[in-house]
Amino acid sequence: MLVRVRVTQVEQTGGSHEQVARHLTLPPDCSCTTVTGLEPGVTYKFIVEAVTSVHTDGDSPADDRRTTSVLSKPLVARTRAPCEPPRPLVTAFTPSTVRLQWRRPLLDALVGAGAAVTRHVRLSLEGYRLDINGQPHMRLSAATHECTLIKCRPGKTYSITLVALTCTDSARKARNKKVSRLI
């Protein structure tokens, strides 16, 4: 038996055009793998294929073998397209509150492995996620550029991380087309 993973890049512009990126061949006893070399902000389709040799009824066992392929259902996923993280600044505080402000991040991601392949991907800001001490605390809209944390304890140390939630412009447009078709 042979196990193969098909990795296909799905184009989001206009029609549904697909290109085969590559095949990964795995040992038959392998139940998982890591696919490397994927570009940020690109949609991929993954299919697992099991290729087996089946013996059919007949007089000569050597001549009566047939190769059969069994395909999984496709898994479609988009890789992350991160931008430079926003940097929250403390602009005011009291013993129990902290006021934060930040600038909108640059919405441009550099894609490619080499200088000849490098291209820019335009990103769309979906919103922000504010994490406190490594735990998600709240989600904020893309138009928000400040917030006030309340009920802070004096003397306690807080680790604050602001994450910009982005997707590619083409993925946002494709999603909006699907939503408008449903309405």
RAKA-V739853 format. One record per run of one state. SS is the DSSP state (helix for helix, strand for strand, loop for the rest). FROM is the first residue (numbers start at 0). TO is the last residue. If there is no record, write none. Layout:
SS:FROM:TO  SS:FROM:TO
This chain:
loop:0:0  strand:1:9  loop:10:16  strand:17:25  loop:26:41  strand:42:54  loop:55:63  strand:64:70  loop:71:73  strand:74:77  loop:78:87  strand:88:92  loop:93:96  strand:97:100  loop:101:106  strand:107:110  loop:111:117  strand:118:131  loop:132:133  strand:134:139  loop:140:144  strand:145:148  loop:149:158  strand:159:167  helix:168:181  loop:182:182
